[in-house]
Amino acid sequence: MNTRELYLDDSYLTSCTANVVKLEGEKVSLDRTVFYPTGGGQEYDTGLLIQGGQTFEVYQVKNEKGEIIHYVKNADQLKYGEIKAEIDWERRQGLMKHHSLLHILGAVVYKKYNALCTGNKIYPDRARIDFNNLHDLSDEEYQEIVNETNKIIKENHPVAIRYVSRMEAENIPGLIKTAINLLPASVTRIRLISIDSIDEQACGGTHVSNTGEIGEMALLKVSSKGKNNKRLEVALVTPG
């Protein structure tokens, strides 16, 4: 069963009506959802399912073999049929801001040092990103990365979503950063997130609509993850 993923087209949608189509212990499947499952480094949404005047806590969401599973407390009291799904908006906002932030930071580091992102982890209150081919930098060079990232954020660049075929995505200059070839061959429609002329990435996560919403980034820690591989840990110190 394919759940319609409403967050793919609107990261600001906080609730929806849906139908419960599968119940298995604490696992609940809906025909459509606003809940983002863990994926692409981004953590899951939390929130509530509301049915018959009762509220049920959604404490985790996963994509299991292509099916979006909502883990729900007291799910044995749920029934098949109509339900209201509602995410924790404050948590989602934090995830959106930090995810868009990492796209900008990745673009800055790629432009300056030709280093590619090899992994990331996005939480509501912080994030980390790993780069390959990034040699040891001085404190001043790291500060330049921070300054350039924050400068781009403050310039209020629009963040847009578009879909292209896999073939078209593979032929877009600069999309080497997105590692399209790592996606399964079955994925033929690619969702791209573009930040004006700053960056464009294949991405299934949630994002802000304008960089000005992000706020100001601080670099918390830099660590080495093997030869010329660096992990940058960041957080937002002021809201957008």
Backbone as CSV, one residue per row, in Angstrom:
resi,resn,N_x,N_y,N_z,CA_x,CA_y,CA_z,C_x,C_y,C_z
1,MET,0.832,-1.190,0.000,0.000,0.000,0.000,0.870,1.244,0.000
2,ASN,0.602,2.167,-0.902,1.348,3.409,-0.961,0.584,4.521,-0.256
3,THR,1.190,5.070,0.787,0.600,6.207,1.490,0.912,7.480,0.722
4,ARG,-0.073,8.343,0.535,0.173,9.622,-0.128,0.926,10.529,0.838
5,GLU,2.116,10.951,0.438,3.016,11.727,1.306,2.801,13.223,1.070
6,LEU,1.913,13.822,1.858,1.514,15.213,1.640,2.642,16.203,1.898
7,TYR,3.589,15.833,2.759,4.698,16.730,3.089,5.647,16.956,1.907
8,LEU,5.605,16.083,0.914,6.501,16.236,-0.233,6.190,17.494,-1.036
9,ASP,4.929,17.895,-1.048,4.537,19.085,-1.802,4.287,20.301,-0.918
10,ASP,4.103,20.084,0.396,3.841,21.202,1.294,4.380,20.888,2.682
11,SER,5.564,21.434,2.985,6.196,21.191,4.288,5.479,21.934,5.414
12,TYR,4.572,22.854,5.056,3.884,23.679,6.053,2.514,23.126,6.428
13,LEU,2.124,22.035,5.793,0.848,21.405,6.105,0.979,20.674,7.443
14,THR,0.194,21.092,8.432,0.355,20.536,9.786,-0.668,19.456,10.117
15,SER,-1.747,19.369,9.351,-2.759,18.355,9.653,-3.487,17.931,8.390
16,CYS,-4.134,16.787,8.460,-4.935,16.301,7.338,-5.937,15.279,7.847
17,THR,-6.986,15.045,7.077,-7.868,13.926,7.353,-7.350,12.746,6.536
18,ALA,-7.493,11.566,7.073,-6.992,10.364,6.402,-7.845,9.178,6.838
19,ASN,-7.536,8.028,6.286,-8.203,6.800,6.682,-7.195,5.803,7.225
20,VAL,-7.536,5.185,8.349,-6.723,4.093,8.878,-6.969,2.875,7.998
21,VAL,-5.904,2.351,7.399,-6.063,1.220,6.481,-5.386,-0.055,6.974
22,LYS,-4.580,0.088,8.056,-3.907,-1.101,8.588,-3.566,-0.865,10.054
23,LEU,-3.884,-1.842,10.886,-3.565,-1.792,12.310,-2.839,-3.077,12.696
24,GLU,-1.666,-2.911,13.309,-0.861,-4.078,13.686,-0.086,-3.732,14.941
25,GLY,-0.677,-4.010,16.110,-0.043,-3.601,17.361,0.005,-2.083,17.452
26,GLU,1.211,-1.549,17.665,1.366,-0.085,17.715,1.554,0.523,16.329
27,LYS,1.636,-0.319,15.310,1.878,0.154,13.951,0.565,0.512,13.264
28,VAL,0.494,1.740,12.754,-0.708,2.230,12.081,-0.347,2.754,10.693
29,SER,-1.077,2.322,9.688,-0.882,2.807,8.320,-2.095,3.623,7.895
30,LEU,-1.830,4.742,7.216,-2.884,5.630,6.723,-2.810,5.708,5.202
31,ASP,-3.914,6.122,4.572,-3.895,6.260,3.119,-3.223,7.551,2.671
32,ARG,-3.088,8.516,3.600,-2.370,9.776,3.347,-1.861,10.296,4.676
33,THR,-0.776,11.053,4.648,-0.210,11.511,5.916,0.580,12.803,5.771
34,VAL,0.620,13.558,6.876,1.491,14.738,6.963,2.757,14.398,7.738
35,PHE,2.826,13.193,8.299,3.979,12.792,9.121,5.160,12.345,8.253
36,TYR,6.315,12.973,8.490,7.535,12.601,7.777,8.215,11.449,8.510
37,PRO,8.549,10.360,7.794,9.262,9.246,8.425,10.766,9.503,8.397
38,THR,11.496,8.922,9.328,12.952,9.046,9.311,13.490,8.692,7.925
39,GLY,14.363,9.541,7.401,14.938,9.265,6.089,15.811,10.406,5.621
40,GLY,16.856,10.081,4.833,17.737,11.114,4.298,18.457,11.898,5.371
41,GLY,18.633,11.268,6.542,19.305,11.958,7.636,18.357,12.742,8.528
42,GLN,17.121,12.977,8.059,16.173,13.776,8.832,15.351,12.896,9.763
43,GLU,15.208,13.351,11.016,14.406,12.614,11.985,12.915,12.708,11.663
44,TYR,12.161,11.797,12.218,10.713,11.680,12.029,9.944,12.806,12.729
45,ASP,8.707,13.005,12.278,7.775,13.893,12.972,7.110,13.138,14.118
46,THR,6.628,13.890,15.107,5.757,13.351,16.141,4.457,14.146,16.106
47,GLY,3.460,13.687,16.864,2.197,14.417,16.865,1.057,13.568,17.365
48,LEU,-0.133,13.780,16.788,-1.336,13.122,17.272,-2.169,12.559,16.133
49,LEU,-2.876,11.467,16.440,-3.982,10.997,15.622,-5.237,11.222,16.459
50,ILE,-6.273,11.751,15.839,-7.513,12.081,16.551,-8.664,11.333,15.899
51,GLN,-9.384,10.576,16.721,-10.501,9.783,16.196,-11.569,9.623,17.287
52,GLY,-12.800,9.912,16.934,-13.912,9.726,17.871,-13.753,10.484,19.172
53,GLY,-13.171,11.679,19.114,-12.988,12.484,20.316,-11.797,12.074,21.158
54,GLN,-11.073,11.042,20.745,-9.887,10.588,21.471,-8.620,11.002,20.722
55,THR,-7.571,11.271,21.483,-6.278,11.599,20.866,-5.284,10.479,21.166
56,PHE,-4.453,10.186,20.171,-3.469,9.112,20.278,-2.103,9.669,19.883
57,GLU,-1.106,9.428,20.719,0.226,9.994,20.486,1.014,9.191,19.445
58,VAL,1.491,9.902,18.420,2.409,9.319,17.433,3.823,9.646,17.906
59,TYR,4.573,8.624,18.323,5.881,8.885,18.920,7.051,8.568,17.993
60,GLN,6.776,7.925,16.865,7.825,7.645,15.883,7.173,7.302,14.554
61,VAL,7.882,7.600,13.460,7.373,7.280,12.121,8.531,6.733,11.296
62,LYS,8.295,5.595,10.643,9.339,4.962,9.847,8.810,4.601,8.461
63,ASN,9.732,4.515,7.526,9.413,3.965,6.209,9.948,2.539,6.195
64,GLU,9.046,1.577,6.245,9.436,0.172,6.314,9.037,-0.532,5.023
65,LYS,10.046,-0.814,4.211,9.839,-1.486,2.918,8.834,-0.733,2.050
66,GLY,8.991,0.601,2.039,8.150,1.425,1.191,6.818,1.813,1.807
67,GLU,6.538,1.331,3.011,5.270,1.656,3.678,5.543,2.573,4.864
68,ILE,4.786,3.666,4.981,4.972,4.596,6.090,4.198,4.079,7.298
69,ILE,4.940,3.814,8.374,4.362,3.247,9.586,4.383,4.299,10.696
70,HIS,3.218,4.579,11.253,3.095,5.473,12.404,3.078,4.608,13.662
71,TYR,3.992,4.860,14.572,4.009,4.131,15.845,3.187,4.939,16.846
72,VAL,2.098,4.325,17.329,1.082,5.056,18.084,0.829,4.391,19.436
73,LYS,0.820,5.211,20.489,0.497,4.691,21.817,-1.002,4.393,21.910
74,ASN,-1.354,3.294,22.561,-2.748,2.866,22.724,-3.455,2.653,21.390
75,ALA,-2.698,2.200,20.401,-3.263,2.024,19.056,-4.355,0.959,19.016
76,ASP,-4.412,0.108,20.037,-5.441,-0.935,20.056,-6.852,-0.359,20.190
77,GLN,-6.932,0.927,20.547,-8.238,1.584,20.669,-8.661,2.278,19.377
78,LEU,-7.779,2.277,18.380,-8.109,2.880,17.081,-8.989,1.942,16.275
79,LYS,-9.741,2.531,15.337,-10.590,1.753,14.439,-10.248,2.097,12.995
80,TYR,-10.561,1.194,12.105,-10.408,1.479,10.680,-11.375,2.600,10.298
81,GLY,-10.957,3.419,9.327,-11.820,4.510,8.882,-11.182,5.864,9.101
82,GLU,-12.012,6.893,9.094,-11.513,8.274,9.080,-10.828,8.671,10.377
83,ILE,-9.804,9.506,10.205,-9.005,9.973,11.342,-8.424,11.331,10.985
84,LYS,-8.028,12.104,11.981,-7.293,13.347,11.736,-5.859,13.148,12.197
85,ALA,-4.910,13.518,11.351,-3.487,13.422,11.674,-2.941,14.836,11.865
86,GLU,-2.177,15.036,12.933,-1.690,16.382,13.271,-0.259,16.299,13.806
87,ILE,0.660,16.988,13.146,2.057,16.931,13.574,2.371,17.979,14.637
88,ASP,3.452,17.743,15.371,4.015,18.729,16.292,4.749,19.757,15.430
89,TRP,4.126,20.921,15.255,4.652,21.917,14.327,5.989,22.484,14.781
90,GLU,6.175,22.675,16.078,7.442,23.236,16.570,8.610,22.309,16.214
91,ARG,8.399,21.008,16.387,9.438,20.035,16.039,9.701,20.056,14.535
92,ARG,8.633,20.053,13.727,8.786,20.091,12.274,9.550,21.331,11.830
93,GLN,9.214,22.485,12.396,9.904,23.726,12.030,11.403,23.620,12.263
94,GLY,11.774,23.070,13.417,13.199,22.904,13.724,13.889,22.008,12.714
95,LEU,13.224,20.927,12.334,13.783,20.006,11.339,13.916,20.685,9.979
96,MET,12.894,21.415,9.570,12.931,22.125,8.281,14.082,23.114,8.222
97,LYS,14.206,23.910,9.271,15.242,24.948,9.293,16.644,24.332,9.229
98,HIS,16.863,23.284,10.027,18.191,22.676,10.040,18.477,21.924,8.739
99,HIS,17.440,21.377,8.100,17.671,20.673,6.835,18.048,21.666,5.735
100,SER,17.297,22.765,5.636,17.636,23.787,4.633,19.013,24.385,4.910
101,LEU,19.330,24.560,6.190,20.647,25.059,6.585,21.755,24.161,6.055
102,LEU,21.605,22.841,6.188,22.649,21.931,5.726,22.849,22.008,4.222
103,HIS,21.770,22.252,3.467,21.921,22.397,2.015,22.795,23.612,1.689
104,ILE,22.582,24.692,2.410,23.384,25.905,2.178,24.829,25.670,2.600
105,LEU,25.015,25.121,3.782,26.361,24.845,4.284,27.105,23.910,3.330
106,GLY,26.419,22.884,2.846,27.030,21.953,1.896,27.451,22.640,0.617
107,ALA,26.619,23.577,0.144,26.946,24.310,-1.076,28.164,25.211,-0.877
108,VAL,28.250,25.841,0.291,29.384,26.731,0.593,30.688,25.932,0.635
109,VAL,30.684,24.802,1.331,31.894,23.982,1.454,32.285,23.384,0.104
110,TYR,31.287,22.986,-0.685,31.572,22.434,-2.016,32.216,23.500,-2.919
111,LYS,31.672,24.713,-2.864,32.193,25.800,-3.703,33.612,26.181,-3.291
112,LYS,33.875,26.217,-1.985,35.183,26.652,-1.496,36.254,25.563,-1.614
113,TYR,35.857,24.294,-1.315,36.867,23.248,-1.193,36.588,22.002,-2.038
114,ASN,35.526,22.052,-2.838,35.178,20.923,-3.713,34.956,19.630,-2.924
115,ALA,34.518,19.786,-1.671,34.259,18.636,-0.799,32.782,18.274,-0.871
116,LEU,32.502,16.979,-0.954,31.124,16.502,-1.076,30.573,16.017,0.260
117,CYS,29.280,16.236,0.449,28.598,15.705,1.625,28.465,14.192,1.479
118,THR,28.880,13.456,2.517,28.774,11.994,2.480,27.744,11.461,3.469
119,GLY,27.157,12.353,4.260,26.146,11.930,5.214,25.749,13.084,6.112
120,ASN,24.582,12.978,6.724,24.152,14.010,7.653,23.134,13.447,8.633
121,LYS,22.884,14.202,9.668,21.852,13.857,10.643,21.192,15.158,11.080
122,ILE,19.847,15.169,10.997,19.109,16.402,11.259,18.147,16.195,12.414
123,TYR,18.315,17.007,13.465,17.441,16.995,14.625,16.677,18.324,14.664
124,PRO,15.685,18.458,15.541,14.955,19.738,15.619,15.809,20.900,16.123
125,ASP,16.853,20.585,16.924,17.630,21.654,17.558,19.101,21.699,17.144
126,ARG,19.508,20.810,16.230,20.908,20.793,15.802,21.026,19.875,14.595
127,ALA,22.227,19.860,14.009,22.459,18.979,12.859,23.947,18.732,12.712
128,ARG,24.270,17.699,11.939,25.673,17.459,11.611,25.753,17.054,10.152
129,ILE,26.934,17.319,9.563,27.152,16.988,8.168,28.589,16.515,7.982
130,ASP,28.776,15.448,7.223,30.102,14.884,6.964,30.544,15.221,5.549
131,PHE,31.830,15.529,5.396,32.399,15.857,4.082,33.605,14.970,3.797
132,ASN,33.766,14.604,2.533,34.986,13.916,2.119,35.930,14.942,1.492
133,ASN,37.175,14.567,1.350,38.168,15.435,0.694,38.237,16.836,1.287
134,LEU,38.028,16.931,2.584,38.141,18.226,3.252,39.339,18.161,4.192
135,HIS,40.404,18.856,3.801,41.634,18.809,4.591,41.490,19.644,5.863
136,ASP,42.507,19.605,6.695,42.471,20.379,7.934,42.399,21.864,7.622
137,LEU,41.445,22.542,8.226,41.281,23.979,8.011,41.615,24.744,9.287
138,SER,41.984,25.997,9.129,42.272,26.842,10.286,40.950,27.360,10.870
139,ASP,41.028,27.903,12.076,39.846,28.499,12.691,39.288,29.616,11.823
140,GLU,40.191,30.357,11.199,39.765,31.467,10.338,39.019,30.945,9.112
141,GLU,39.483,29.834,8.552,38.812,29.261,7.378,37.423,28.723,7.745
142,TYR,37.315,28.118,8.917,36.001,27.658,9.367,35.077,28.849,9.615
143,GLN,35.630,29.935,10.148,34.809,31.123,10.385,34.323,31.715,9.065
144,GLU,35.141,31.627,8.039,34.718,32.103,6.712,33.528,31.284,6.202
145,ILE,33.558,29.976,6.454,32.439,29.110,6.051,31.172,29.532,6.791
146,VAL,31.291,29.771,8.088,30.145,30.207,8.897,29.614,31.539,8.389
147,ASN,30.520,32.488,8.144,30.103,33.823,7.692,29.397,33.767,6.346
148,GLU,29.928,32.969,5.419,29.330,32.869,4.089,27.953,32.204,4.166
149,THR,27.855,31.174,4.996,26.567,30.488,5.175,25.520,31.447,5.731
150,ASN,25.881,32.188,6.773,24.933,33.125,7.382,24.596,34.288,6.447
151,LYS,25.543,34.678,5.628,25.281,35.747,4.644,24.202,35.293,3.654
152,ILE,24.338,34.073,3.153,23.359,33.529,2.200,21.984,33.407,2.862
153,ILE,21.962,32.937,4.110,20.688,32.809,4.832,19.969,34.153,4.887
154,LYS,20.693,35.202,5.238,20.093,36.522,5.427,19.650,37.175,4.113
155,GLU,20.103,36.636,3.000,19.743,37.218,1.697,18.336,36.829,1.235
156,ASN,17.646,36.050,2.042,16.237,35.689,1.765,16.037,35.036,0.401
157,HIS,16.799,33.990,0.131,16.648,33.266,-1.136,15.434,32.339,-1.066
158,PRO,14.636,32.275,-2.136,13.515,31.341,-2.152,14.005,29.893,-2.237
159,VAL,13.274,29.003,-1.581,13.566,27.570,-1.623,12.398,26.906,-2.339
160,ALA,12.670,26.190,-3.425,11.601,25.655,-4.260,11.737,24.150,-4.462
161,ILE,10.601,23.517,-4.747,10.544,22.077,-5.031,10.187,21.889,-6.501
162,ARG,10.865,20.970,-7.171,10.443,20.584,-8.513,10.762,19.111,-8.730
163,TYR,10.073,18.530,-9.699,10.260,17.112,-10.012,10.774,16.976,-11.439
164,VAL,11.743,16.097,-11.621,12.277,15.837,-12.961,12.439,14.327,-13.123
165,SER,12.603,13.897,-14.371,12.870,12.487,-14.611,14.290,12.169,-14.158
166,ARG,14.553,10.909,-13.925,15.897,10.493,-13.503,16.926,10.878,-14.555
167,MET,16.583,10.694,-15.817,17.511,11.008,-16.891,17.858,12.494,-16.887
168,GLU,16.835,13.333,-16.701,17.075,14.779,-16.670,17.944,15.148,-15.467
169,ALA,17.680,14.528,-14.318,18.458,14.821,-13.113,19.922,14.461,-13.297
170,GLU,20.172,13.333,-13.945,21.545,12.879,-14.144,22.334,13.796,-15.072
171,ASN,21.626,14.610,-15.831,22.295,15.484,-16.805,22.342,16.945,-16.378
172,ILE,21.890,17.243,-15.161,21.946,18.622,-14.669,23.347,18.902,-14.130
173,PRO,24.040,19.924,-14.651,25.395,20.244,-14.174,25.382,20.541,-12.676
174,GLY,26.352,19.994,-11.970,26.476,20.269,-10.547,25.756,19.281,-9.660
175,LEU,24.869,18.489,-10.237,24.111,17.550,-9.399,24.927,16.349,-8.959
176,ILE,26.232,16.381,-9.248,27.101,15.308,-8.728,26.992,15.238,-7.213
177,LYS,26.718,16.375,-6.580,26.633,16.425,-5.124,25.487,15.584,-4.596
178,THR,24.491,15.329,-5.407,23.304,14.629,-4.936,23.443,13.116,-5.006
179,ALA,24.507,12.637,-5.675,24.744,11.191,-5.798,23.489,10.461,-6.268
180,ILE,22.952,10.900,-7.404,21.753,10.285,-7.977,21.949,8.784,-8.160
181,ASN,23.168,8.404,-8.471,23.427,6.979,-8.739,23.255,6.097,-7.504
182,LEU,23.140,6.701,-6.322,22.929,5.919,-5.112,21.449,5.563,-4.918
183,LEU,20.577,6.229,-5.669,19.153,5.933,-5.561,18.829,4.638,-6.291
184,PRO,17.888,3.851,-5.786,17.507,2.612,-6.467,17.043,2.881,-7.892
185,ALA,17.295,1.931,-8.773,16.903,2.088,-10.176,15.397,2.282,-10.333
186,SER,14.633,1.801,-9.348,13.170,1.929,-9.407,12.696,3.370,-9.249
187,VAL,13.579,4.242,-8.716,13.212,5.655,-8.543,13.448,6.377,-9.864
188,THR,12.364,6.680,-10.566,12.478,7.313,-11.894,12.044,8.767,-11.874
189,ARG,11.394,9.203,-10.794,10.953,10.594,-10.653,11.709,11.184,-9.470
190,ILE,12.486,12.207,-9.745,13.380,12.772,-8.734,12.837,14.101,-8.224
191,ARG,12.783,14.235,-6.904,12.358,15.492,-6.268,13.600,16.322,-5.994
192,LEU,13.620,17.538,-6.537,14.763,18.424,-6.359,14.394,19.601,-5.470
193,ILE,15.300,19.963,-4.590,15.167,21.155,-3.761,16.198,22.167,-4.253
194,SER,15.722,23.331,-4.703,16.645,24.357,-5.184,16.574,25.588,-4.291
195,ILE,17.731,26.133,-4.004,17.831,27.369,-3.232,18.387,28.429,-4.168
196,ASP,17.457,29.077,-4.897,17.829,30.101,-5.865,18.949,29.557,-6.759
197,SER,20.018,30.317,-6.941,21.156,29.837,-7.735,22.249,29.260,-6.836
198,ILE,21.957,29.119,-5.546,22.952,28.679,-4.565,23.197,27.175,-4.637
199,ASP,22.089,26.412,-4.726,22.221,24.967,-4.602,20.996,24.261,-5.166
200,GLU,21.208,23.052,-5.668,20.093,22.192,-6.068,20.475,20.756,-5.753
201,GLN,19.586,20.078,-5.016,19.875,18.730,-4.543,18.660,17.836,-4.721
202,ALA,18.900,16.564,-4.989,17.830,15.577,-4.905,17.581,15.330,-3.427
203,CYS,16.334,15.488,-2.983,16.054,15.429,-1.557,14.586,15.120,-1.315
204,GLY,14.320,14.254,-0.339,12.948,13.916,0.007,12.485,14.531,1.310
205,GLY,13.291,15.447,1.858,12.990,16.010,3.175,12.123,17.247,3.140
206,THR,11.848,17.787,4.332,11.037,18.997,4.465,11.944,20.217,4.596
207,HIS,11.492,21.332,4.009,12.321,22.537,3.960,11.487,23.796,4.155
208,VAL,12.171,24.878,4.564,11.530,26.190,4.627,11.324,26.695,3.204
209,SER,10.527,27.737,3.038,10.275,28.275,1.696,11.180,29.458,1.374
210,ASN,11.886,29.975,2.389,12.783,31.110,2.193,13.913,31.008,3.217
211,THR,15.150,31.237,2.769,16.291,31.072,3.677,16.224,31.993,4.892
212,GLY,15.541,33.131,4.755,15.433,34.069,5.870,14.725,33.488,7.075
213,GLU,13.985,32.388,6.879,13.285,31.744,7.986,14.227,30.919,8.870
214,ILE,15.428,30.655,8.384,16.318,29.715,9.073,16.870,30.281,10.376
215,GLY,17.397,31.503,10.326,18.064,32.070,11.489,19.572,32.046,11.310
216,GLU,20.304,32.201,12.394,21.775,32.272,12.322,22.412,30.982,12.808
217,MET,23.382,30.506,12.044,24.067,29.257,12.370,25.328,29.482,13.196
218,ALA,25.579,28.565,14.117,26.848,28.531,14.843,27.493,27.169,14.607
219,LEU,28.813,27.163,14.446,29.569,25.918,14.307,29.962,25.458,15.707
220,LEU,29.429,24.315,16.132,29.653,23.840,17.494,30.926,23.032,17.638
221,LYS,31.205,22.190,16.627,32.326,21.264,16.759,32.742,20.742,15.396
222,VAL,34.052,20.506,15.237,34.588,19.860,14.034,35.381,18.640,14.485
223,SER,35.128,17.495,13.862,35.892,16.294,14.200,36.302,15.571,12.933
224,SER,37.380,14.803,13.008,37.863,14.037,11.866,37.236,12.657,11.864
225,LYS,36.776,12.232,10.676,36.163,10.907,10.526,36.964,10.122,9.490
226,GLY,38.289,10.048,9.715,39.175,9.410,8.751,39.960,10.457,7.996
227,LYS,40.881,10.028,7.152,41.761,10.951,6.441,40.959,11.891,5.549
228,ASN,41.145,13.200,5.769,40.484,14.248,4.987,38.960,14.156,4.999
229,ASN,38.410,13.477,6.006,36.957,13.441,6.184,36.609,14.177,7.467
230,LYS,35.736,15.145,7.376,35.406,15.980,8.528,33.907,15.959,8.813
231,ARG,33.580,16.026,10.087,32.194,16.166,10.531,32.021,17.535,11.169
232,LEU,31.084,18.306,10.674,30.765,19.625,11.234,29.432,19.517,11.959
233,GLU,29.432,19.903,13.233,28.217,19.912,14.029,27.760,21.361,14.205
234,VAL,26.509,21.627,13.881,26.005,23.009,13.860,24.660,23.110,14.580
235,ALA,24.277,24.344,14.896,22.973,24.606,15.493,22.596,26.048,15.192
236,LEU,21.327,26.335,15.287,20.842,27.694,15.089,20.848,28.429,16.427
237,VAL,21.469,29.614,16.431,21.579,30.367,17.679,20.524,31.461,17.770
238,THR,19.949,31.852,16.644,18.830,32.798,16.648,17.791,32.299,15.661
239,PRO,16.505,32.465,15.997,15.451,32.031,15.070,15.344,32.947,13.866
240,GLY,14.748,32.441,12.789,14.569,33.252,11.591,13.504,34.314,11.786
